[in-house]
Amino acid sequence: MIPVQFSLNEKLYLKDPLSSELGKKILSGSITLIDKLGFEGFTFKKLATAVGTTEASVYRYFESKHKVLLYLSAWYWNWMEYRLLFRLANIESAEQRLSIAIAVLTEVIEEDSSFSFINEVKLNRIIIGESSKCYLTKEVDSENRAGVFLAYKRLVQVVCDIILEIDAEYRFPHMLVSTMIEGAHLQRYFADHLPKLTDVIIGSDSVTTFYQEMMLSTISQNSKTDRS
């Protein structure tokens, strides 16, 4: 089997971490440490100790820990797009494709054995808890112009296109899809840490069920309004 590889924006790194075993260790170690310590507690000094190298070696790959977070976020969204397109292949019904897309983007993440240097379960926790720090910054506009958020935007567009296939008159597809993704992350976080702010239903994935009902009902209601 040919290993899956993603082409990430070169402005995210100084040296491609996928080009060497040390680079892959830096990615793996970063995920483990950010998941354990939080982004604020994560430092290149701690990372270097964890992977058995020097800070100078880490800096040869990334200029800052912010760039590490941007890289991990971009990798995650590329991986999610890959999973989504795989699941959507050969499905003709737009409604069924939308239902599958909602499930893929809101369900509990399981580890993918295709990538030995990435723990997707830990990375998902990082995306849920830390990814807003990628774009809630003063540098967001310049980083956006550099294309570092393209993977996330491309994923959102895939689902927007399905929505518009169902209802070409729907006015808020990007808003609806990004609200679903970010909201699902927040509900997962609430379920783990602030359960009184969400609805945990034993034996059911209430997050995915909620967004299935909300998304499908919103689009259906809009279609009925357009026809009236």
KEGUKE-669015 format. One record per residue (C-alpha): residue number from 1; x, y, z. Coordinates in nm, 2 decimals. Layout:
// residues N
<node><num>NUM</num><xx>X</xx><yy>Y</yy><zz>Z</zz></node>
...
//
This chain:
// residues 228
<node><num>1</num><xx>0.00</xx><yy>0.00</yy><zz>0.00</zz></node>
<node><num>2</num><xx>0.13</xx><yy>0.34</yy><zz>-0.10</zz></node>
<node><num>3</num><xx>0.15</xx><yy>0.56</yy><zz>0.22</zz></node>
<node><num>4</num><xx>-0.08</xx><yy>0.86</yy><zz>0.22</zz></node>
<node><num>5</num><xx>0.10</xx><yy>1.19</yy><zz>0.22</zz></node>
<node><num>6</num><xx>-0.04</xx><yy>1.55</yy><zz>0.24</zz></node>
<node><num>7</num><xx>0.12</xx><yy>1.85</yy><zz>0.08</zz></node>
<node><num>8</num><xx>0.13</xx><yy>2.12</yy><zz>0.34</zz></node>
<node><num>9</num><xx>0.21</xx><yy>2.49</yy><zz>0.29</zz></node>
<node><num>10</num><xx>0.58</xx><yy>2.54</yy><zz>0.29</zz></node>
<node><num>11</num><xx>0.54</xx><yy>2.86</yy><zz>0.49</zz></node>
<node><num>12</num><xx>0.44</xx><yy>2.66</yy><zz>0.79</zz></node>
<node><num>13</num><xx>0.79</xx><yy>2.52</yy><zz>0.85</zz></node>
<node><num>14</num><xx>1.16</xx><yy>2.59</yy><zz>0.79</zz></node>
<node><num>15</num><xx>1.25</xx><yy>2.23</yy><zz>0.71</zz></node>
<node><num>16</num><xx>0.98</xx><yy>1.97</yy><zz>0.61</zz></node>
<node><num>17</num><xx>0.94</xx><yy>1.76</yy><zz>0.93</zz></node>
<node><num>18</num><xx>0.82</xx><yy>1.47</yy><zz>0.71</zz></node>
<node><num>19</num><xx>1.16</xx><yy>1.46</yy><zz>0.54</zz></node>
<node><num>20</num><xx>1.34</xx><yy>1.30</yy><zz>0.83</zz></node>
<node><num>21</num><xx>1.29</xx><yy>1.07</yy><zz>1.13</zz></node>
<node><num>22</num><xx>1.38</xx><yy>1.35</yy><zz>1.36</zz></node>
<node><num>23</num><xx>1.12</xx><yy>1.57</yy><zz>1.20</zz></node>
<node><num>24</num><xx>0.85</xx><yy>1.30</yy><zz>1.25</zz></node>
<node><num>25</num><xx>0.97</xx><yy>1.26</yy><zz>1.62</zz></node>
<node><num>26</num><xx>0.93</xx><yy>1.64</yy><zz>1.66</zz></node>
<node><num>27</num><xx>0.57</xx><yy>1.62</yy><zz>1.53</zz></node>
<node><num>28</num><xx>0.49</xx><yy>1.32</yy><zz>1.75</zz></node>
<node><num>29</num><xx>0.65</xx><yy>1.47</yy><zz>2.06</zz></node>
<node><num>30</num><xx>0.48</xx><yy>1.80</yy><zz>2.00</zz></node>
<node><num>31</num><xx>0.14</xx><yy>1.63</yy><zz>1.99</zz></node>
<node><num>32</num><xx>0.21</xx><yy>1.43</yy><zz>2.31</zz></node>
<node><num>33</num><xx>0.34</xx><yy>1.74</yy><zz>2.50</zz></node>
<node><num>34</num><xx>0.07</xx><yy>1.98</yy><zz>2.39</zz></node>
<node><num>35</num><xx>-0.20</xx><yy>1.72</yy><zz>2.47</zz></node>
<node><num>36</num><xx>-0.04</xx><yy>1.67</yy><zz>2.82</zz></node>
<node><num>37</num><xx>0.07</xx><yy>2.03</yy><zz>2.91</zz></node>
<node><num>38</num><xx>-0.15</xx><yy>2.25</yy><zz>2.70</zz></node>
<node><num>39</num><xx>-0.02</xx><yy>2.50</yy><zz>2.44</zz></node>
<node><num>40</num><xx>0.09</xx><yy>2.75</yy><zz>2.71</zz></node>
<node><num>41</num><xx>0.30</xx><yy>2.49</yy><zz>2.89</zz></node>
<node><num>42</num><xx>0.46</xx><yy>2.36</yy><zz>2.57</zz></node>
<node><num>43</num><xx>0.82</xx><yy>2.48</yy><zz>2.50</zz></node>
<node><num>44</num><xx>1.09</xx><yy>2.38</yy><zz>2.25</zz></node>
<node><num>45</num><xx>1.32</xx><yy>2.31</yy><zz>2.55</zz></node>
<node><num>46</num><xx>1.07</xx><yy>2.05</yy><zz>2.68</zz></node>
<node><num>47</num><xx>1.02</xx><yy>1.91</yy><zz>2.33</zz></node>
<node><num>48</num><xx>1.39</xx><yy>1.87</yy><zz>2.27</zz></node>
<node><num>49</num><xx>1.43</xx><yy>1.68</yy><zz>2.60</zz></node>
<node><num>50</num><xx>1.13</xx><yy>1.46</yy><zz>2.51</zz></node>
<node><num>51</num><xx>1.26</xx><yy>1.36</yy><zz>2.17</zz></node>
<node><num>52</num><xx>1.63</xx><yy>1.34</yy><zz>2.26</zz></node>
<node><num>53</num><xx>1.76</xx><yy>1.63</yy><zz>2.06</zz></node>
<node><num>54</num><xx>1.86</xx><yy>1.99</yy><zz>2.11</zz></node>
<node><num>55</num><xx>1.65</xx><yy>2.31</yy><zz>2.10</zz></node>
<node><num>56</num><xx>1.87</xx><yy>2.42</yy><zz>1.80</zz></node>
<node><num>57</num><xx>1.76</xx><yy>2.11</yy><zz>1.61</zz></node>
<node><num>58</num><xx>1.39</xx><yy>2.19</yy><zz>1.67</zz></node>
<node><num>59</num><xx>1.44</xx><yy>2.54</yy><zz>1.55</zz></node>
<node><num>60</num><xx>1.58</xx><yy>2.41</yy><zz>1.23</zz></node>
<node><num>61</num><xx>1.23</xx><yy>2.27</yy><zz>1.16</zz></node>
<node><num>62</num><xx>1.00</xx><yy>2.54</yy><zz>1.31</zz></node>
<node><num>63</num><xx>1.06</xx><yy>2.90</yy><zz>1.39</zz></node>
<node><num>64</num><xx>0.81</xx><yy>2.91</yy><zz>1.68</zz></node>
<node><num>65</num><xx>0.57</xx><yy>2.69</yy><zz>1.87</zz></node>
<node><num>66</num><xx>0.29</xx><yy>2.89</yy><zz>1.70</zz></node>
<node><num>67</num><xx>0.41</xx><yy>2.75</yy><zz>1.37</zz></node>
<node><num>68</num><xx>0.40</xx><yy>2.40</yy><zz>1.51</zz></node>
<node><num>69</num><xx>0.04</xx><yy>2.45</yy><zz>1.61</zz></node>
<node><num>70</num><xx>-0.04</xx><yy>2.59</yy><zz>1.26</zz></node>
<node><num>71</num><xx>0.13</xx><yy>2.29</yy><zz>1.11</zz></node>
<node><num>72</num><xx>-0.05</xx><yy>2.03</yy><zz>1.32</zz></node>
<node><num>73</num><xx>-0.38</xx><yy>2.21</yy><zz>1.25</zz></node>
<node><num>74</num><xx>-0.32</xx><yy>2.20</yy><zz>0.88</zz></node>
<node><num>75</num><xx>-0.22</xx><yy>1.84</yy><zz>0.89</zz></node>
<node><num>76</num><xx>-0.54</xx><yy>1.76</yy><zz>1.08</zz></node>
<node><num>77</num><xx>-0.77</xx><yy>1.93</yy><zz>0.83</zz></node>
<node><num>78</num><xx>-0.59</xx><yy>1.76</yy><zz>0.54</zz></node>
<node><num>79</num><xx>-0.65</xx><yy>1.43</yy><zz>0.71</zz></node>
<node><num>80</num><xx>-1.02</xx><yy>1.51</yy><zz>0.78</zz></node>
<node><num>81</num><xx>-1.06</xx><yy>1.60</yy><zz>0.41</zz></node>
<node><num>82</num><xx>-0.90</xx><yy>1.27</yy><zz>0.31</zz></node>
<node><num>83</num><xx>-1.13</xx><yy>1.08</yy><zz>0.54</zz></node>
<node><num>84</num><xx>-1.44</xx><yy>1.27</yy><zz>0.42</zz></node>
<node><num>85</num><xx>-1.37</xx><yy>1.22</yy><zz>0.05</zz></node>
<node><num>86</num><xx>-1.30</xx><yy>0.85</yy><zz>0.10</zz></node>
<node><num>87</num><xx>-1.63</xx><yy>0.81</yy><zz>0.28</zz></node>
<node><num>88</num><xx>-1.82</xx><yy>1.01</yy><zz>0.02</zz></node>
<node><num>89</num><xx>-1.69</xx><yy>0.82</yy><zz>-0.28</zz></node>
<node><num>90</num><xx>-1.95</xx><yy>0.66</yy><zz>-0.50</zz></node>
<node><num>91</num><xx>-2.24</xx><yy>0.80</yy><zz>-0.30</zz></node>
<node><num>92</num><xx>-2.49</xx><yy>0.95</yy><zz>-0.54</zz></node>
<node><num>93</num><xx>-2.75</xx><yy>1.10</yy><zz>-0.31</zz></node>
<node><num>94</num><xx>-2.66</xx><yy>1.45</yy><zz>-0.20</zz></node>
<node><num>95</num><xx>-2.87</xx><yy>1.41</yy><zz>0.12</zz></node>
<node><num>96</num><xx>-2.68</xx><yy>1.09</yy><zz>0.21</zz></node>
<node><num>97</num><xx>-2.35</xx><yy>1.25</yy><zz>0.14</zz></node>
<node><num>98</num><xx>-2.44</xx><yy>1.54</yy><zz>0.37</zz></node>
<node><num>99</num><xx>-2.54</xx><yy>1.30</yy><zz>0.64</zz></node>
<node><num>100</num><xx>-2.21</xx><yy>1.12</yy><zz>0.61</zz></node>
<node><num>101</num><xx>-2.02</xx><yy>1.45</yy><zz>0.61</zz></node>
<node><num>102</num><xx>-2.19</xx><yy>1.56</yy><zz>0.93</zz></node>
<node><num>103</num><xx>-2.10</xx><yy>1.23</yy><zz>1.09</zz></node>
<node><num>104</num><xx>-1.73</xx><yy>1.25</yy><zz>0.98</zz></node>
<node><num>105</num><xx>-1.69</xx><yy>1.60</yy><zz>1.11</zz></node>
<node><num>106</num><xx>-1.86</xx><yy>1.56</yy><zz>1.44</zz></node>
<node><num>107</num><xx>-1.80</xx><yy>1.19</yy><zz>1.55</zz></node>
<node><num>108</num><xx>-1.55</xx><yy>1.08</yy><zz>1.81</zz></node>
<node><num>109</num><xx>-1.20</xx><yy>1.04</yy><zz>1.64</zz></node>
<node><num>110</num><xx>-1.02</xx><yy>0.71</yy><zz>1.64</zz></node>
<node><num>111</num><xx>-0.65</xx><yy>0.65</yy><zz>1.57</zz></node>
<node><num>112</num><xx>-0.56</xx><yy>0.59</yy><zz>1.21</zz></node>
<node><num>113</num><xx>-0.29</xx><yy>0.33</yy><zz>1.17</zz></node>
<node><num>114</num><xx>-0.18</xx><yy>0.48</yy><zz>0.84</zz></node>
<node><num>115</num><xx>0.03</xx><yy>0.74</yy><zz>1.02</zz></node>
<node><num>116</num><xx>0.26</xx><yy>0.60</yy><zz>1.28</zz></node>
<node><num>117</num><xx>0.41</xx><yy>0.94</yy><zz>1.38</zz></node>
<node><num>118</num><xx>0.07</xx><yy>1.10</yy><zz>1.44</zz></node>
<node><num>119</num><xx>-0.17</xx><yy>1.01</yy><zz>1.72</zz></node>
<node><num>120</num><xx>-0.50</xx><yy>1.14</yy><zz>1.58</zz></node>
<node><num>121</num><xx>-0.69</xx><yy>1.09</yy><zz>1.91</zz></node>
<node><num>122</num><xx>-0.44</xx><yy>1.32</yy><zz>2.09</zz></node>
<node><num>123</num><xx>-0.43</xx><yy>1.56</yy><zz>1.79</zz></node>
<node><num>124</num><xx>-0.81</xx><yy>1.58</yy><zz>1.79</zz></node>
<node><num>125</num><xx>-0.80</xx><yy>1.69</yy><zz>2.16</zz></node>
<node><num>126</num><xx>-0.55</xx><yy>1.96</yy><zz>2.06</zz></node>
<node><num>127</num><xx>-0.77</xx><yy>2.08</yy><zz>1.78</zz></node>
<node><num>128</num><xx>-1.07</xx><yy>2.10</yy><zz>2.02</zz></node>
<node><num>129</num><xx>-0.88</xx><yy>2.28</yy><zz>2.30</zz></node>
<node><num>130</num><xx>-0.61</xx><yy>2.48</yy><zz>2.12</zz></node>
<node><num>131</num><xx>-0.69</xx><yy>2.53</yy><zz>1.75</zz></node>
<node><num>132</num><xx>-0.86</xx><yy>2.87</yy><zz>1.80</zz></node>
<node><num>133</num><xx>-0.52</xx><yy>3.00</yy><zz>1.90</zz></node>
<node><num>134</num><xx>-0.42</xx><yy>2.94</yy><zz>1.53</zz></node>
<node><num>135</num><xx>-0.64</xx><yy>3.22</yy><zz>1.41</zz></node>
<node><num>136</num><xx>-0.74</xx><yy>3.43</yy><zz>1.71</zz></node>
<node><num>137</num><xx>-0.42</xx><yy>3.63</yy><zz>1.68</zz></node>
<node><num>138</num><xx>-0.29</xx><yy>3.96</yy><zz>1.55</zz></node>
<node><num>139</num><xx>-0.12</xx><yy>3.77</yy><zz>1.27</zz></node>
<node><num>140</num><xx>-0.43</xx><yy>3.60</yy><zz>1.13</zz></node>
<node><num>141</num><xx>-0.46</xx><yy>3.83</yy><zz>0.82</zz></node>
<node><num>142</num><xx>-0.11</xx><yy>3.79</yy><zz>0.71</zz></node>
<node><num>143</num><xx>-0.11</xx><yy>3.42</yy><zz>0.77</zz></node>
<node><num>144</num><xx>-0.44</xx><yy>3.39</yy><zz>0.58</zz></node>
<node><num>145</num><xx>-0.28</xx><yy>3.57</yy><zz>0.29</zz></node>
<node><num>146</num><xx>0.00</xx><yy>3.32</yy><zz>0.31</zz></node>
<node><num>147</num><xx>-0.25</xx><yy>3.04</yy><zz>0.27</zz></node>
<node><num>148</num><xx>-0.19</xx><yy>2.86</yy><zz>0.60</zz></node>
<node><num>149</num><xx>-0.57</xx><yy>2.81</yy><zz>0.65</zz></node>
<node><num>150</num><xx>-0.64</xx><yy>2.67</yy><zz>0.31</zz></node>
<node><num>151</num><xx>-0.69</xx><yy>2.31</yy><zz>0.43</zz></node>
<node><num>152</num><xx>-0.96</xx><yy>2.40</yy><zz>0.67</zz></node>
<node><num>153</num><xx>-1.13</xx><yy>2.63</yy><zz>0.42</zz></node>
<node><num>154</num><xx>-1.12</xx><yy>2.36</yy><zz>0.15</zz></node>
<node><num>155</num><xx>-1.28</xx><yy>2.11</yy><zz>0.39</zz></node>
<node><num>156</num><xx>-1.56</xx><yy>2.35</yy><zz>0.47</zz></node>
<node><num>157</num><xx>-1.61</xx><yy>2.41</yy><zz>0.09</zz></node>
<node><num>158</num><xx>-1.66</xx><yy>2.04</yy><zz>0.03</zz></node>
<node><num>159</num><xx>-1.96</xx><yy>2.03</yy><zz>0.26</zz></node>
<node><num>160</num><xx>-2.09</xx><yy>2.37</yy><zz>0.14</zz></node>
<node><num>161</num><xx>-2.10</xx><yy>2.23</yy><zz>-0.22</zz></node>
<node><num>162</num><xx>-2.31</xx><yy>1.94</yy><zz>-0.10</zz></node>
<node><num>163</num><xx>-2.55</xx><yy>2.18</yy><zz>0.08</zz></node>
<node><num>164</num><xx>-2.59</xx><yy>2.39</yy><zz>-0.24</zz></node>
<node><num>165</num><xx>-2.65</xx><yy>2.07</yy><zz>-0.44</zz></node>
<node><num>166</num><xx>-2.95</xx><yy>2.01</yy><zz>-0.21</zz></node>
<node><num>167</num><xx>-3.07</xx><yy>2.37</yy><zz>-0.20</zz></node>
<node><num>168</num><xx>-2.90</xx><yy>2.61</yy><zz>-0.44</zz></node>
<node><num>169</num><xx>-3.07</xx><yy>2.90</yy><zz>-0.28</zz></node>
<node><num>170</num><xx>-2.94</xx><yy>2.84</yy><zz>0.07</zz></node>
<node><num>171</num><xx>-2.76</xx><yy>3.17</yy><zz>0.17</zz></node>
<node><num>172</num><xx>-2.54</xx><yy>3.06</yy><zz>0.46</zz></node>
<node><num>173</num><xx>-2.36</xx><yy>2.74</yy><zz>0.37</zz></node>
<node><num>174</num><xx>-2.01</xx><yy>2.84</yy><zz>0.50</zz></node>
<node><num>175</num><xx>-2.16</xx><yy>2.99</yy><zz>0.82</zz></node>
<node><num>176</num><xx>-2.36</xx><yy>2.67</yy><zz>0.88</zz></node>
<node><num>177</num><xx>-2.07</xx><yy>2.43</yy><zz>0.82</zz></node>
<node><num>178</num><xx>-1.81</xx><yy>2.62</yy><zz>1.02</zz></node>
<node><num>179</num><xx>-2.06</xx><yy>2.66</yy><zz>1.30</zz></node>
<node><num>180</num><xx>-2.12</xx><yy>2.29</yy><zz>1.30</zz></node>
<node><num>181</num><xx>-1.75</xx><yy>2.20</yy><zz>1.31</zz></node>
<node><num>182</num><xx>-1.65</xx><yy>2.46</yy><zz>1.58</zz></node>
<node><num>183</num><xx>-1.97</xx><yy>2.39</yy><zz>1.78</zz></node>
<node><num>184</num><xx>-1.92</xx><yy>2.01</yy><zz>1.77</zz></node>
<node><num>185</num><xx>-1.57</xx><yy>2.07</yy><zz>1.91</zz></node>
<node><num>186</num><xx>-1.70</xx><yy>2.29</yy><zz>2.19</zz></node>
<node><num>187</num><xx>-1.97</xx><yy>2.03</yy><zz>2.28</zz></node>
<node><num>188</num><xx>-1.71</xx><yy>1.76</yy><zz>2.30</zz></node>
<node><num>189</num><xx>-1.51</xx><yy>1.98</yy><zz>2.53</zz></node>
<node><num>190</num><xx>-1.81</xx><yy>2.06</yy><zz>2.74</zz></node>
<node><num>191</num><xx>-1.89</xx><yy>1.69</yy><zz>2.77</zz></node>
<node><num>192</num><xx>-1.55</xx><yy>1.62</yy><zz>2.91</zz></node>
<node><num>193</num><xx>-1.51</xx><yy>1.92</yy><zz>3.13</zz></node>
<node><num>194</num><xx>-1.84</xx><yy>2.12</yy><zz>3.18</zz></node>
<node><num>195</num><xx>-2.11</xx><yy>1.86</yy><zz>3.13</zz></node>
<node><num>196</num><xx>-2.39</xx><yy>2.09</yy><zz>3.26</zz></node>
<node><num>197</num><xx>-2.34</xx><yy>2.30</yy><zz>2.94</zz></node>
<node><num>198</num><xx>-2.43</xx><yy>2.01</yy><zz>2.71</zz></node>
<node><num>199</num><xx>-2.65</xx><yy>1.70</yy><zz>2.69</zz></node>
<node><num>200</num><xx>-2.46</xx><yy>1.37</yy><zz>2.75</zz></node>
<node><num>201</num><xx>-2.69</xx><yy>1.08</yy><zz>2.66</zz></node>
<node><num>202</num><xx>-2.56</xx><yy>0.74</yy><zz>2.78</zz></node>
<node><num>203</num><xx>-2.54</xx><yy>0.50</yy><zz>2.49</zz></node>
<node><num>204</num><xx>-2.58</xx><yy>0.76</yy><zz>2.22</zz></node>
<node><num>205</num><xx>-2.35</xx><yy>1.01</yy><zz>2.05</zz></node>
<node><num>206</num><xx>-2.56</xx><yy>1.31</yy><zz>2.13</zz></node>
<node><num>207</num><xx>-2.32</xx><yy>1.55</yy><zz>1.95</zz></node>
<node><num>208</num><xx>-2.34</xx><yy>1.39</yy><zz>1.61</zz></node>
<node><num>209</num><xx>-2.71</xx><yy>1.33</yy><zz>1.66</zz></node>
<node><num>210</num><xx>-2.77</xx><yy>1.69</yy><zz>1.75</zz></node>
<node><num>211</num><xx>-2.59</xx><yy>1.82</yy><zz>1.44</zz></node>
<node><num>212</num><xx>-2.75</xx><yy>1.57</yy><zz>1.21</zz></node>
<node><num>213</num><xx>-3.09</xx><yy>1.69</yy><zz>1.32</zz></node>
<node><num>214</num><xx>-3.00</xx><yy>2.06</yy><zz>1.33</zz></node>
<node><num>215</num><xx>-2.82</xx><yy>2.07</yy><zz>0.99</zz></node>
<node><num>216</num><xx>-3.08</xx><yy>1.86</yy><zz>0.80</zz></node>
<node><num>217</num><xx>-3.37</xx><yy>2.04</yy><zz>0.95</zz></node>
<node><num>218</num><xx>-3.22</xx><yy>2.38</yy><zz>0.88</zz></node>
<node><num>219</num><xx>-3.17</xx><yy>2.30</yy><zz>0.51</zz></node>
<node><num>220</num><xx>-3.51</xx><yy>2.13</yy><zz>0.48</zz></node>
<node><num>221</num><xx>-3.69</xx><yy>2.43</yy><zz>0.64</zz></node>
<node><num>222</num><xx>-3.51</xx><yy>2.67</yy><zz>0.41</zz></node>
<node><num>223</num><xx>-3.61</xx><yy>2.46</yy><zz>0.11</zz></node>
<node><num>224</num><xx>-3.98</xx><yy>2.47</yy><zz>0.22</zz></node>
<node><num>225</num><xx>-3.96</xx><yy>2.85</yy><zz>0.27</zz></node>
<node><num>226</num><xx>-3.81</xx><yy>2.89</yy><zz>-0.08</zz></node>
<node><num>227</num><xx>-4.09</xx><yy>2.70</yy><zz>-0.23</zz></node>
<node><num>228</num><xx>-4.37</xx><yy>2.88</yy><zz>-0.05</zz></node>
//
